[in-house]
Amino acid sequence: MVRAIILVKSPKKLIAARLKKISCVSDSFPTSGQFDAIAVIDVKELVEIKEAATQIQKISGVERTETMVEVQ
């Protein structure tokens, strides 16, 4: 299992709720600071994280993302 955190910049108020609709997002919540929401991604293969990030970037209102992969 591979876990990643994707930080999302978006002025949309309900962006965290939209992130939860993506199947590999195990958790999502709004944050304060430079980014507006965080999506926790749990997948089987590393390549799936890129696919999840691409899906998030296609959400209307998402300005940018930053992905951090858990290292064990």
N, C-alpha and C positions, 0 to 999 in steps of 0.2 A: 504494500500500500504506500502511495506517495501522497504527501500532504503539502499544500501550498496556501499562502495567504495572498489574496489579490486586493490591493488598495485601489479604491475607485474614487475619482474626482468627477462629481456631477452636481449641478445646481438643483436637480430634481429632488423634491422632498421625499418621495417614496422609493428612492433607488434601492434601498436595502430590501424592500419587499419584492421588487422586480428581480433582484439577484437570486432570491430563494426559489424562483421558478425554474432555474437552471438545474438540471438533474444531479450534477456532481457537486453542487454547493451544499455542504452539510450544515453551514451556519452563515448568517449574514446579519450585520447590525450597523446602524449609523454611528459615526464618530465625529469628534470635533477636531479641528486642526487643518492641516494641509489637504487631507483627503476627507471625503464625506461618508464613505461606507467601507466596510471590510467584508470580503467573501472568503470563507474557509472552504477549500477545495480538497476532496478526498477522491483519489483515482487509483487505478491499478498500474498504469504505465505513465512515465514522465511525459510522453507526447500528448497525453490527454489534457495536461495542464495548459498547454498552448491552445488546444481546441477550446477549452473553457474560457481562457482569456479572450480569444477571438469572439466568442459568443457574447461575452460581457461588453466588449468594445462596440458591438453592433447595437446595443441597447440605446434607444433614443435618449440623448442628453448626456451620455458618458463622454467626458472630455479627454480623459486619459486614465491609464491604469499603471500600476507597478506591481510586479509579481515577485514574491519571495518564496522559495522552495525550502521546505524543512530539510535539514541535513542531520543525519543520524550517524 
